[in-house]
Amino acid sequence: MAHFDTEYQRLEASYSDSPPGEENLLMHVPEGVKSQWHHIENLDLFFQRVYNLHQKNGFTCMLLGEIFELVQLLFVVCFTVFLANCVDYDILFANKFVNHTDSSKVTLPDAFIPMDVCSSRIRDNAFVIFVLMISGVFWLHRLIKFIYNVCCYWEIRSFYINALKMTMSELPYATWQEVQARIVEIQKEHQICIHKKELTELDIYHRILRFKNYMVAMVNKSLLPVRFRLPILGECVFYTRGLKYNFELIFFWGPGSLFENEWSLKPEYKRGGNRLELADRLASRILWIGIANLLLCPVILVWQILYAFFSYTEVIKREPGSLGARCWSLYGRCYLRHFNELDHELMSRLSKGYKAASKYMNCFLSPLLTVVAKNVAFFAGSLLAVLIALTIYDEDVLAVEHVLSSITLLGVCVTVCRSFIPDKHMVFCPEQLLRVILAHIHYMPDHWQGNAHRYETRDQFSQLFQYKAVFILEELLSPVVTPIILIFCLRRKSLEIIDFFRHFTVEVVGVGDTCSFAQMDIRQHGHPAWMSEGKTEASIYQQAEDGKTELSLMHFAITNPQWQPPQETTHFISQLKERVHREATGVPSDTHPLSLSESEPRSLIANLLGGPSTLASVHFGRDGSLTNHAAAGLSDGASALRSLSPISSSLHLRGSLSATHRGAGHTSVVSKAMAGSGTDARTVSSGSSAWEGQLTSLVLSEYASTEMSIHALYMHELHKQQSRGELSRHTWHRQESDESSDSIPDEVKSEPKTHSRNFPRSHTFPTTVPSPSTIPTSASATGSTTIGQEGGTTHSSSQRRFSGPSTDSFGAGGKVVRSARVPMGGWAEDGQAATRHHEPLPEESSEDEMPPHIHKVT
């Protein structure tokens, strides 16, 4: 892939993604030994199809799924038109009599209008003709795409069979790590990528998740307009499939998008001199796409309603309480997603936290609503019992008008009321439940901790974990709301979007242009409050929020134990693992290494899953209180993890993994493990041979999940204590300053006491408590830093190109004025409204006068 010789102000990554000595390597393979898979041009699309075929359980399952999607679309359109134009509802509802010569009963065909009358009705209805034309064009597009995908996936099927040596019957029972390991291995033989001699796990993840990593980063930096404050509803989140589709259409693959292909950003977006022109061009494109959405709104709205009706009506009739169930929202999935986390990894993690999240939300049932629901359920149940008894006594009761409808409605009413009645054995313990949730979802705003019992925390968590009925309602409203968001909200952020893609894109040899956050580089994007102090050179603008960089790095390293990270990253990972092990077990880390790549995953993981916790013998460090609180947080999480772990009740991990293969209860142990875990159902096999082959993968996967949960709990607890320590140090310094100076106003003297009681606010979930406008800040917060080619740091105002960088500024009299995030994701002075214009952002014409800086990640 060619490198762009531009003034691209990208962050220079601190490591090479290639093995030593392979930078800028172009492999030459003689013609005689080239294979069918040599030098695949579009590796992004190729690896995505390899992953999709694995997740869809093989070629046959994928083919049947695609065929039924086409048939389903055709059925919805044709059946709806038939119901609207070809049915005589007067006969169906017995409002009109039918003369029969052979029978007095009215049959279903009697209600059908003759074909010639039906076709004339359709021809005379212009709206129906328009809907049929749009649907026909869309269906033909889907059909052509289906034929193309079948040809492409047939090639992927051949790749699995011939290159990876895996049959389609084996694919449903193979984990993605096994498939990925074979892809890395065959790179040496087939040279799939000619720019690198060896592929790494991170290369494959980057190509599969290139655009999704950008979306995760934009949500993390609160760049996308998905959070709103409405007059009556208050703060809410609106992020639907339609809105997500339009974001991706505008940014990545639509006409006039920012990328010229799947792996390369357009050259003009890599220069800063024409940023205003590009922003105007992007705003114009967003406007036209919004207008197109507005014109197609009636058709899309009708389709959404019909699809929801046909999809959920039967489910609601069978399980009326399903609308009261909850699901992880689209915004929650994006907010909780790690960088470089595949779809099945994310869903497995969220599924494990589903039960605890449901219990937490059920803790907040209104007592008043419970009293009303109990009485309504009693009256509705009484009427229902009488009608059912009469029906059992004489079935002719069903022939009475509206009796069957009354039975159905009363049953639905009773079921809905029961959903508002809490379990009488339920114990109110929101803090413990929230800690269990954190062990699985890994992300939580700072101000939630210690406030789990408050309705404000519950309302904010409901934005991540919403009712299924709310999800359906948002999807129905999406065709109407999406054009408004595009035209009036996203268009104003066009300059910020242009700056974001220019600042946070790096070029990786053999991979192409990727989001710099996806490199998981602690030095470039680490946060000092998340164990990166002294290791990061990132400014506030460059730091990922909520510890996203550090947690994503740990998750990827634990999920892919064979991955060889750079030296600085390896030091951070090993140091964190040793610290967790030492403070949780009291055993020196060199005696029992905490590594899942070894054959004996002992020590902390084994103790937490297999037996009583050894957290009582904690070895405190020099900062005794900090270590004590961190270990206490681990202790709370350990008991929760033992209770939720699917293998803790039957599998005592006190020896090596090989010992589990020799146990008498081998099959029963693993079946119990599968029963309660979030492991993908694809790993279950009816055949014993395929099932036995999954034991090691299952146990290692459970180990990896539990180890990541422990590290997430530890990092959050340490982050909380470190934040408290920073605030207490500010208080101590301020008190010392107060004793030596009498010129400070009283309101300033009392200010640190307020800070010492508040948690630091999260940028993605702004707290409702207004932050003070004057606090002591470190020197690193007053300016942004730019990483130069020599690895040094220089203060530069060019890093303050959109709203993120400028957090602290000096006002009159030398006071430090802190800017606070507004709900839309930008920055504004406290007490002032945020105004979005292009003018406050300085023109970068000076960059064109400077020598070009070419930053390449090799």
C-alpha positions in Angstrom: 0.0 0.0 0.0 1.3 3.4 -0.9 2.2 6.0 1.7 0.7 9.5 1.3 3.3 12.2 1.2 1.2 14.9 2.8 1.1 17.3 5.8 -1.0 14.7 7.6 -0.9 15.7 11.3 -1.4 12.2 12.6 -0.3 10.8 15.9 2.9 8.8 15.6 2.4 5.4 17.1 5.0 4.3 19.6 5.5 0.9 18.1 5.6 -1.0 14.9 2.9 -3.5 14.0 5.4 -5.6 12.1 8.0 -8.0 13.4 11.5 -6.5 13.7 13.2 -6.1 10.4 10.0 -6.3 8.3 9.1 -2.6 8.0 8.3 -1.6 4.5 8.7 -5.2 3.4 7.2 -6.2 0.1 7.2 -10.0 -0.4 8.2 -11.4 -3.8 6.8 -14.9 -4.6 7.8 -16.7 -7.8 5.1 -17.3 -10.2 5.3 -21.1 -9.9 4.5 -21.1 -6.2 1.8 -18.5 -6.1 -1.4 -19.8 -4.6 -5.0 -18.9 -5.2 -5.0 -16.8 -2.1 -1.7 -14.9 -2.8 -2.0 -11.1 -2.5 -5.7 -10.6 -1.8 -6.3 -7.0 -2.8 -9.2 -6.1 -0.4 -8.2 -7.9 2.8 -10.8 -5.9 4.8 -13.7 -7.4 2.9 -12.1 -10.8 2.8 -11.5 -11.1 6.5 -15.0 -9.7 7.2 -16.5 -12.5 5.0 -14.3 -15.1 6.7 -15.6 -13.9 10.1 -19.2 -13.7 8.9 -19.2 -17.2 7.5 -17.8 -18.5 10.8 -20.5 -16.6 12.8 -23.3 -17.8 10.5 -22.2 -21.5 11.0 -21.1 -22.3 7.5 -22.1 -21.7 3.9 -25.4 -23.7 4.0 -26.8 -21.8 7.0 -25.7 -18.5 5.5 -27.3 -19.4 2.1 -30.6 -20.4 3.7 -30.7 -17.2 5.9 -30.2 -15.0 2.8 -32.9 -16.8 0.9 -35.4 -16.5 3.7 -34.6 -12.8 4.0 -35.6 -12.3 0.4 -38.7 -14.4 0.8 -39.6 -12.5 4.0 -39.4 -9.1 2.3 -41.5 -10.3 -0.7 -44.1 -11.8 1.7 -44.4 -8.6 3.8 -45.1 -6.4 0.8 -47.4 -8.8 -1.1 -49.4 -9.8 2.0 -49.9 -6.2 3.1 -51.2 -5.2 -0.3 -53.5 -8.2 -0.4 -54.9 -7.4 3.1 -55.5 -3.8 2.1 -57.2 -4.4 -1.3 -58.4 -8.0 -1.7 -60.4 -8.7 1.5 -64.1 -7.8 2.1 -64.0 -7.1 5.8 -67.8 -6.6 6.0 -68.3 -10.3 5.3 -65.4 -11.2 7.6 -67.0 -9.2 10.5 -70.5 -10.6 9.6 -71.8 -7.1 8.7 -72.9 -8.4 5.3 -74.7 -11.7 4.6 -73.6 -14.1 1.9 -76.2 -16.3 0.1 -75.1 -19.9 0.0 -76.8 -22.7 -1.8 -75.1 -25.7 -0.2 -74.2 -24.4 3.3 -75.2 -21.7 5.8 -71.7 -21.3 7.1 -69.5 -18.5 5.9 -66.1 -19.7 4.8 -62.8 -17.8 4.6 -62.7 -17.6 0.7 -66.1 -15.9 0.8 -64.3 -12.8 2.2 -61.8 -12.7 -0.7 -62.6 -10.2 -3.4 -62.4 -11.6 -7.0 -59.1 -11.2 -8.7 -60.2 -8.8 -11.4 -61.8 -6.4 -8.8 -58.7 -6.7 -6.6 -56.3 -5.9 -9.4 -58.4 -2.9 -10.5 -58.3 -1.5 -6.9 -54.5 -1.8 -6.9 -54.2 -0.1 -10.2 -56.4 2.8 -9.1 -54.4 3.4 -5.9 -51.4 5.6 -6.7 -49.9 5.3 -3.2 -50.0 1.5 -3.5 -48.3 1.6 -6.9 -45.6 3.9 -5.5 -44.9 1.6 -2.6 -44.8 -1.4 -5.0 -42.3 0.3 -7.2 -40.0 1.3 -4.4 -40.3 -2.2 -2.9 -39.6 -3.8 -6.2 -36.5 -1.8 -6.8 -35.2 -2.5 -3.3 -36.0 -6.2 -3.7 -34.2 -6.4 -7.0 -31.2 -4.7 -5.4 -31.3 -7.3 -2.6 -31.5 -10.1 -5.1 -28.5 -8.9 -7.1 -26.6 -8.4 -3.8 -27.6 -11.9 -2.8 -26.3 -13.5 -6.0 -23.0 -11.6 -5.6 -22.7 -12.6 -2.0 -23.3 -16.3 -2.9 -20.4 -16.2 -5.4 -18.1 -14.4 -2.9 -19.0 -16.7 0.0 -18.5 -19.7 -2.2 -14.9 -18.5 -2.5 -14.6 -18.1 1.2 -16.0 -21.7 1.6 -13.1 -22.8 -0.6 -10.7 -20.9 1.5 -11.9 -22.7 4.6 -11.6 -26.1 3.0 -8.5 -25.8 0.9 -6.4 -23.2 2.8 -7.5 -23.5 6.5 -8.3 -27.3 6.2 -11.6 -26.9 7.9 -14.8 -28.5 6.6 -18.2 -26.8 6.8 -19.4 -29.4 9.3 -16.5 -28.6 11.6 -17.0 -24.8 11.4 -19.9 -24.5 13.8 -17.9 -26.1 16.6 -14.6 -24.2 16.0 -13.9 -21.0 17.9 -12.8 -17.8 16.2 -9.4 -18.0 17.9 -8.8 -21.3 16.2 -9.7 -19.9 12.8 -7.6 -16.8 13.4 -4.6 -18.9 14.4 -4.8 -20.9 11.2 -5.0 -17.6 9.2 -1.9 -16.3 10.9 -0.2 -19.6 10.2 -1.0 -19.8 6.4 0.3 -16.3 5.9 3.8 -17.8 5.7 2.7 -20.1 3.0 0.1 -18.3 0.9 1.2 -14.6 1.5 -2.3 -13.3 1.8 -0.8 -9.9 2.6 2.3 -9.1 0.6 3.3 -6.1 2.7 4.2 -8.2 5.7 5.9 -11.5 6.1 3.8 -12.3 9.2 0.3 -11.4 10.1 -0.7 -10.6 13.8 -3.9 -11.0 15.5 -4.2 -7.2 15.8 -3.8 -6.9 12.0 -6.9 -9.1 11.5 -8.9 -7.3 14.1 -8.0 -3.9 12.5 -9.2 -5.0 9.1 -12.5 -6.5 10.4 -13.3 -3.6 12.8 -11.7 -0.6 11.0 -14.9 1.4 10.8 -16.4 0.1 14.0 -13.3 1.3 15.9 -13.9 4.8 14.5 -17.5 4.7 15.7 -16.5 3.5 19.2 -13.9 6.4 19.4 -16.5 9.0 18.3 -18.9 7.8 20.9 -16.2 7.8 23.5 -15.2 11.4 22.6 -18.9 12.4 22.6 -18.7 13.6 19.0 -21.8 12.0 17.6 -25.1 13.8 18.3 -26.9 11.0 20.1 -27.5 12.6 23.6 -30.2 15.2 23.9 -31.9 17.2 26.7 -35.6 17.5 26.0 -38.0 19.8 27.9 -40.2 17.2 29.5 -38.2 13.9 29.2 -34.9 15.5 30.3 -31.7 13.9 29.2 -32.2 11.0 26.8 -30.3 9.1 24.2 -31.5 8.4 20.6 -29.4 6.0 18.6 -31.2 3.6 16.2 -30.3 1.3 13.4 -31.4 3.9 10.8 -29.3 6.6 12.4 -26.3 4.3 12.7 -26.7 3.3 9.0 -26.7 7.0 8.0 -23.6 7.8 10.1 -21.7 4.9 8.4 -23.1 6.0 5.0 -21.8 9.5 5.4 -18.4 8.7 7.0 -17.2 5.4 5.4 -18.8 4.0 2.3 -21.5 6.2 0.9 -21.2 8.6 -2.1 -18.7 11.3 -1.3 -17.6 9.7 2.0 -14.3 10.4 3.7 -12.7 7.1 2.6 -11.7 6.4 -0.9 -11.8 2.6 -0.3 -12.1 0.2 2.6 -8.6 0.9 3.9 -7.6 4.4 3.0 -8.7 7.9 4.0 -8.9 10.4 1.1 -5.7 12.5 0.8 -7.5 15.8 1.1 -8.8 14.9 4.5 -5.2 14.4 5.7 -4.3 18.1 5.3 -5.3 20.8 7.7 -5.1 23.8 5.4 -8.5 23.2 3.6 -10.4 22.0 6.7 -13.0 24.7 6.4 -13.7 23.9 2.8 -14.0 20.2 3.6 -16.3 20.9 6.5 -18.6 22.9 4.3 -18.5 20.1 1.7 -19.3 17.6 4.4 -22.1 19.7 5.8 -23.7 20.0 2.3 -23.5 16.2 1.9 -25.1 15.7 5.3 -27.9 18.1 4.3 -28.7 16.3 1.1 -28.7 12.9 2.8 -31.0 14.3 5.4 -33.3 15.6 2.7 -33.3 12.2 1.0 -34.2 10.6 4.4 -37.0 13.1 4.7 -38.4 12.3 1.3 -38.3 8.6 1.9 -39.7 8.9 5.4 -43.3 7.8 4.5 -42.1 4.6 2.8 -39.6 3.7 5.5 -42.1 4.5 8.2 -44.7 2.2 6.6 -42.1 -0.5 6.3 -41.0 -0.2 9.9 -44.6 -0.4 11.2 -45.4 -3.5 9.1 -42.2 -5.2 9.9 -42.6 -4.6 13.6 -46.3 -5.8 13.4 -45.4 -9.0 11.7 -42.3 -9.6 13.9 -43.7 -8.9 17.4 -47.4 -9.5 17.3 -47.1 -13.3 17.7 -44.4 -12.9 20.4 -46.6 -10.4 22.3 -49.6 -12.7 22.1 -47.5 -15.7 23.3 -45.5 -13.8 25.9 -47.2 -10.5 26.8 -44.5 -9.7 29.3 -41.8 -9.7 26.6 -42.3 -5.9 26.1 -41.4 -5.5 29.8 -38.2 -7.3 29.3 -35.0 -5.3 28.7 -32.2 -5.4 26.2 -28.9 -3.7 25.7 -29.4 -0.6 23.6 -27.5 0.2 20.4 -25.9 3.1 22.2 -25.0 0.9 25.2 -23.3 -1.6 22.9 -21.2 1.1 21.3 -20.4 2.8 24.6 -19.5 -0.5 26.3 -17.5 -1.9 23.4 -13.8 -2.1 23.7 -11.5 -1.1 20.8 -10.8 -4.2 18.7 -13.7 -6.3 20.1 -15.6 -8.5 17.7 -19.3 -8.8 17.8 -19.5 -12.2 19.4 -17.0 -11.2 22.1 -19.1 -8.1 22.9 -22.4 -10.0 23.0 -21.0 -12.8 25.1 -19.8 -10.3 27.6 -23.0 -8.4 27.7 -25.1 -11.6 28.0 -23.2 -12.5 31.1 -24.2 -9.2 32.7 -27.8 -9.4 31.6 -29.2 -11.2 34.6 -27.5 -8.8 37.1 -28.6 -5.8 35.1 -32.2 -7.0 35.1 -32.1 -7.5 38.9 -30.6 -4.0 39.4 -33.3 -2.3 37.3 -36.0 -4.3 39.1 -34.8 -2.8 42.4 -36.3 0.5 41.4 -40.0 -0.6 41.0 -42.2 2.2 42.3 -44.1 1.2 45.5 -47.1 3.2 44.4 -47.1 1.5 41.0 -46.8 -1.9 42.7 -49.9 -1.2 44.8 -51.9 -0.2 41.8 -50.6 -3.2 39.7 -51.6 -5.7 42.5 -55.2 -4.4 42.6 -55.6 -4.2 38.9 -54.2 -7.7 38.5 -56.7 -8.9 41.1 -59.7 -7.4 39.4 -58.6 -8.5 35.9 -57.7 -11.9 37.2 -61.2 -12.3 38.8 -63.0 -11.5 35.5 -60.6 -13.8 33.6 -61.2 -16.7 36.0 -65.0 -16.4 35.6 -64.8 -16.3 31.8 -62.4 -19.3 31.7 -64.7 -21.3 34.1 -67.7 -20.6 31.9 -65.8 -21.6 28.8 -64.8 -24.9 30.5 -68.5 -25.5 31.5 -69.8 -24.8 28.0 -67.7 -24.0 25.0 -70.6 -22.2 23.3 -69.7 -19.2 25.6 -66.8 -18.5 23.1 -69.4 -17.9 20.4 -70.7 -14.9 22.3 -69.4 -11.6 20.8 -66.1 -10.3 22.2 -65.7 -13.1 24.8 -62.5 -14.4 23.2 -61.2 -10.9 22.8 -61.9 -10.1 26.5 -60.1 -13.3 27.6 -57.1 -12.3 25.6 -57.0 -8.7 26.8 -57.5 -9.7 30.4 -54.6 -12.2 30.2 -52.4 -9.5 28.7 -53.4 -7.1 31.5 -52.6 -9.6 34.2 -49.2 -10.4 32.7 -48.3 -6.7 32.4 -49.3 -6.0 36.0 -47.2 -8.9 37.2 -44.2 -7.3 35.7 -44.6 -4.4 38.0 -44.9 -6.5 41.1 -41.4 -7.3 42.7 -40.4 -10.6 44.0 -41.2 -10.8 47.7 -37.8 -12.5 48.3 -35.8 -9.8 46.5 -33.2 -8.0 48.6 -32.4 -4.4 47.9 -28.6 -4.4 47.2 -28.0 -2.0 44.3 -24.3 -1.4 45.1 -23.4 -5.1 45.0 -25.4 -5.6 41.8 -23.8 -2.7 40.1 -20.4 -4.1 41.0 -21.4 -7.4 39.5 -22.5 -5.6 36.3 -19.2 -3.8 36.2 -17.4 -7.1 36.3 -18.9 -8.0 32.9 -19.5 -4.7 31.1 -16.1 -3.2 32.2 -17.3 0.5 31.9 -19.1 2.7 34.3 -19.1 6.5 34.8 -17.3 7.6 38.0 -20.3 9.3 39.5 -22.3 6.0 39.5 -20.1 4.5 42.2 -21.5 5.0 45.6 -24.8 6.3 44.1 -26.2 3.0 42.8 -29.3 3.5 45.0 -30.2 6.9 43.4 -32.8 7.2 40.6 -30.5 9.4 38.6 -28.0 6.5 38.3 -30.9 4.1 37.4 -32.1 6.5 34.7 -28.7 6.8 33.2 -28.2 3.1 33.3 -31.5 2.6 31.5 -30.0 4.5 28.6 -27.7 1.5 28.2 -30.2 -1.2 29.3 -33.6 -0.2 27.9 -37.0 -1.8 27.7 -37.7 -3.8 24.6 -40.8 -1.7 24.1 -38.7 1.5 24.1 -36.3 -0.1 21.6 -39.3 -0.9 19.3 -40.7 2.6 19.7 -37.4 4.2 18.9 -37.1 2.1 15.7 -40.6 3.2 14.7 -39.8 6.8 15.3 -36.4 6.6 13.6 -37.6 7.5 10.0 -39.0 10.8 11.4 -36.3 11.7 13.9 -33.2 10.7 11.8 -33.6 13.5 9.1 -34.0 16.0 11.9 -30.8 14.9 13.7 -28.8 14.8 10.4 -30.0 18.3 9.2 -29.9 20.2 12.5 -27.4 18.4 14.7 -24.8 16.4 12.8 -24.4 19.1 10.1 -23.2 21.6 12.8 -20.4 19.2 13.8 -18.9 18.8 10.3 -15.7 20.7 11.2 -15.2 18.7 14.4 -15.7 15.5 12.4 -13.1 16.6 9.8 -10.6 17.4 12.6 -11.3 14.1 14.3 -10.5 12.0 11.3 -7.3 14.0 10.6 -6.0 14.0 14.1 -6.9 10.4 15.0 -5.9 8.4 11.9 -2.6 6.6 11.5 -1.2 4.5 8.7 -0.1 1.0 9.6 2.1 -0.9 7.2 0.1 -3.9 5.8 -3.2 -2.6 7.3 -3.8 0.9 6.0 -5.4 3.9 7.7 -6.8 3.0 11.0 -8.2 4.9 14.1 -5.2 5.7 16.3 -7.3 4.8 19.4 -7.5 1.2 18.0 -3.7 0.9 18.4 -4.3 0.9 22.1 -1.1 2.8 22.6 -0.8 3.9 26.3 1.8 6.6 25.4 -0.5 8.3 22.8 -4.0 7.8 24.3 -3.5 6.6 27.8 -5.2 8.4 30.8 -3.1 9.2 33.8 -6.0 8.4 36.1 -6.2 4.9 34.7 -2.8 3.5 35.7 -1.0 5.3 32.8 0.6 8.0 34.9 4.2 8.4 33.9 3.6 6.2 30.8 1.5 8.5 28.7 2.3 11.7 26.9 -1.3 12.3 25.7 -3.0 15.6 26.2 -6.6 15.9 27.5 -7.6 16.1 23.8 -5.8 12.8 23.0 -6.8 10.8 26.1 -9.6 8.2 25.7 -12.4 8.7 28.2 -13.4 6.2 30.9 -10.2 4.3 30.7 -11.1 3.0 27.2 -7.5 2.6 26.1 -6.2 0.7 29.1 -9.3 -1.6 29.4 -9.3 -2.3 25.7 -5.6 -3.2 25.8 -6.1 -5.6 28.7 -9.2 -7.2 27.0 -7.3 -7.8 23.7 -4.2 -9.2 25.4 -6.3 -11.6 27.5 -8.5 -12.6 24.6 -5.5 -13.2 22.4 -2.8 -14.7 24.6 -0.6 -15.4 21.6 -0.4 -11.8 20.6 3.0 -10.3 21.0 2.6 -6.6 21.9 5.3 -4.0 21.8 7.8 -3.7 24.7 6.1 -0.7 26.4 2.7 -2.3 26.1 4.1 -5.7 27.4 5.5 -3.9 30.4 2.2 -2.2 31.2 0.3 -5.5 30.9 2.7 -7.6 32.9 3.0 -4.9 35.6 -0.8 -4.7 36.0 -1.2 -8.5 36.2 1.6 -8.8 38.7 0.0 -6.0 40.8 -3.4 -7.6 40.8 -1.9 -11.0 41.7 0.3 -9.6 44.4 -2.4 -7.5 46.1 -5.2 -10.1 45.8 -3.3 -13.2 46.9 -0.3 -12.1 48.8 1.8 -14.5 46.8 4.8 -13.2 44.9 4.1 -12.8 41.2 7.2 -14.7 40.2 6.0 -17.8 42.1 2.7 -18.1 40.3 2.6 -16.2 37.1 -0.8 -15.0 36.1 -0.9 -15.9 32.4 -3.5 -17.7 30.5 -1.1 -18.7 27.8 0.4 -21.3 30.2 -1.0 -24.8 30.8 -1.8 -24.1 34.5 -4.0 -21.0 35.0 -3.6 -21.1 38.8 -3.3 -18.5 41.6 -5.9 -15.7 41.6 -8.2 -17.1 38.9 -8.2 -20.6 40.4 -8.8 -19.3 43.9 -11.7 -17.1 42.9 -13.4 -19.9 40.9 -12.5 -23.0 42.7 -12.5 -22.3 46.4 -12.5 -19.8 49.3 -11.1 -16.5 48.6 -7.6 -15.8 49.8 -8.1 -12.1 49.7 -7.8 -11.8 53.5 -4.1 -12.0 53.3 -3.5 -8.9 51.4 0.0 -7.4 51.3 -0.4 -3.7 51.5 1.9 -1.4 49.6 3.4 1.8 50.6 0.1 3.5 50.2 -1.8 1.3 52.6 -5.2 2.9 52.2 -5.1 2.7 48.4 -4.1 -0.9 48.3 -6.6 -1.8 51.0 -9.5 -0.2 49.1 -8.5 -1.8 45.9 -8.2 -5.2 47.5 -11.6 -4.7 49.2 -13.1 -3.9 45.8 -11.5 -7.1 44.5 -12.9 -9.0 47.4 -16.5 -7.8 46.7 -16.1 -8.6 43.1 -14.6 -12.0 43.8 -17.6 -13.2 45.8 -19.9 -12.0 43.1 -17.8 -13.7 40.4 -17.8 -17.0 42.3 -21.5 -16.9 42.6 -22.0 -16.1 38.9 -19.2 -18.2 37.5 -20.7 -21.2 35.5 -17.9 -23.5 36.5 -17.3 -22.6 40.1 -19.7 -25.1 41.5 -18.3 -28.1 39.8 -14.8 -27.4 38.5 -12.1 -26.9 41.1 -9.2 -25.5 39.3 -6.3 -26.5 41.6 -4.2 -28.3 39.0 -3.4 -28.2 35.4 -5.9 -28.2 32.6 -4.8 -31.7 31.6 -6.1 -33.0 34.9 -9.6 -32.1 33.9 -9.5 -34.4 30.9 -9.0 -37.4 33.2 -11.9 -36.6 35.6 -14.7 -39.1 35.7 -17.3 -36.4 35.5 -15.8 -34.8 32.4 -19.0 -34.4 30.3 -21.2 -33.4 33.2 -18.8 -30.7 34.3 -18.6 -29.1 31.0 -22.4 -29.3 30.4 -22.9 -27.5 33.7 -20.4 -24.9 32.6 -22.3 -24.3 29.4 -25.7 -24.1 31.2 -25.0 -20.9 33.0 -22.3 -19.2 30.9 -22.6 -16.8 28.0 -20.6 -19.1 25.8 -21.7 -19.1 22.2 -24.2 -21.9 21.5 -22.1 -22.9 18.6 -19.8 -24.8 20.9 -22.5 -27.3 21.9 -22.5 -30.5 19.9 -24.7 -33.5 20.0 -21.8 -35.7 19.0 -19.3 -36.5 21.8 -16.2 -36.2 19.6 -16.9 -32.7 18.6 -18.0 -31.8 22.2 -14.8 -33.2 23.8 -12.7 -31.1 21.4 -14.2 -28.0 23.0 -13.2 -28.6 26.6 -9.9 -26.8 26.5 -11.3 -23.9 24.5 -14.3 -23.6 26.9 -12.3 -23.6 30.1 -9.7 -21.2 28.7 -12.5 -18.9 27.4 -14.1 -18.9 30.9 -10.7 -18.2 32.4 -10.1 -15.3 30.1 -13.5 -13.8 30.8 -13.0 -14.1 34.6 -9.5 -12.7 34.5 -10.7 -9.7 32.5 -13.5 -9.1 35.0 -11.0 -9.2 37.9 -8.7 -6.7 36.1 -11.7 -4.4 35.3 -12.8 -4.4 38.9 -9.3 -3.7 40.1 -8.7 -0.9 37.6 -11.9 0.8 38.5 -11.3 0.6 42.2 -7.8 1.9 41.8 -9.0 4.7 39.5 -11.6 5.7 42.2 -9.1 5.7 44.9 -6.6 7.6 42.8 -9.2 10.2 42.0 -10.0 10.6 45.7 -6.3 10.9 46.4 -5.9 13.6 43.8 -8.8 15.5 45.3 -7.5 15.1 48.9 -4.0 16.3 47.8 -5.7 19.4 46.2 -7.4 20.0 49.5 -4.2 19.6 51.5 -2.3 22.0 49.3 -5.2 24.5 49.4 -5.4 24.3 53.2 -1.7 24.9 53.4 -2.0 27.9 51.1 -4.9 29.2 53.2 -2.8 29.3 56.3 -0.1 31.4 54.6 -2.5 33.9 52.9 -5.4 35.9 54.2 -6.3 37.4 50.8 -8.3 34.5 49.5 -12.1 34.8 49.6 -14.0 32.6 51.9 -15.9 30.9 49.2 -12.7 29.8 47.6 -11.5 28.4 50.9 -14.5 26.2 51.3 -14.4 24.9 47.7 -12.1 21.9 48.1 -14.5 20.4 50.7 -17.1 20.1 48.0 -14.7 18.5 45.6 -13.5 16.0 48.2 -17.0 14.5 48.4 -17.8 14.3 44.7 -16.6 11.7 42.2 -15.0 13.0 39.0 -17.6 13.4 36.3 -17.6 11.1 33.3 -17.4 12.8 29.9 -19.8 10.3 28.2 -22.3 10.4 31.1 -22.2 14.0 32.4 -23.2 14.2 36.0 -26.2 16.4 36.9 -24.2 18.1 39.7 -22.6 21.2 38.2 -18.9 21.3 38.6 -17.3 24.4 40.2 -15.7 26.8 37.8 -12.5 27.2 39.7 -10.4 24.3 40.7 -6.6 23.8 40.9 -5.3 22.0 37.8 -2.0 20.6 36.8 0.2 22.2 34.2 -0.4 19.4 31.8 -4.1 20.3 31.7 -3.5 23.9 30.6 -2.3 23.0 27.1 -2.2 20.3 24.6 0.8 18.4 23.5 1.8 17.1 20.1 3.9 14.0 19.7 6.8 14.8 17.4 8.9 12.6 15.3 11.6 12.4 17.9 9.1 11.2 20.5 9.3 14.4 22.5 6.4 16.6 23.5 6.0 20.2 22.4 3.2 22.6 23.4 1.1 23.5 20.4 -2.2 25.2 19.9 -2.9 23.2 16.8 -4.0 20.3 18.9 -7.0 22.5 20.0 -8.7 22.2 16.7 -12.1 21.2 17.8 -14.0 21.5 21.0 -12.2 18.8 22.9 -8.8 20.2 23.8 -9.5 23.4 25.5 -10.6 22.3 29.0 -8.8 24.9 31.1 -8.1 28.5 30.4 -6.9 31.5 32.4 -9.4 34.2 32.9 -9.1 37.6 34.4 -7.0 37.9 37.5 -5.2 34.6 36.8 -8.1 32.4 37.7 -8.3 29.0 36.1 -11.6 28.6 34.3 -12.7 25.1 33.6 -14.9 24.3 30.6 -17.6 21.6 31.1 -19.0 19.2 28.6 -22.4 20.0 27.3 -24.9 17.2 26.7 -24.3 17.3 23.0 -20.8 16.2 23.5 -19.0 19.5 22.9 -17.4 21.9 25.4 -18.7 25.2 26.7 -17.9 27.6 29.5 -19.8 26.9 32.7 -23.1 28.7 32.9 -23.0 29.6 29.2 -24.6 28.1 26.2 -22.5 26.3 23.7 -22.4 27.9 20.4 -21.3 25.9 17.3 -19.7 27.9 14.6 -16.7 27.4 12.3 -15.2 30.8 13.2 -13.8 30.0 16.7 -11.7 27.3 15.2 -8.5 28.8 13.8 -7.6 28.5 10.2 -4.6 26.2 9.8 -3.1 28.0 6.8 0.3 28.0 8.6 0.6 24.3 8.1 1.0 24.7 4.4 4.0 27.0 4.9 5.8 24.4 7.1 7.8 21.4 5.8 5.6 18.4 5.5 5.5 16.0 8.5 5.0 12.4 7.4 4.0 10.2 10.2 3.9 6.5 9.4 3.2 3.6 11.6 5.4 0.8 10.3 
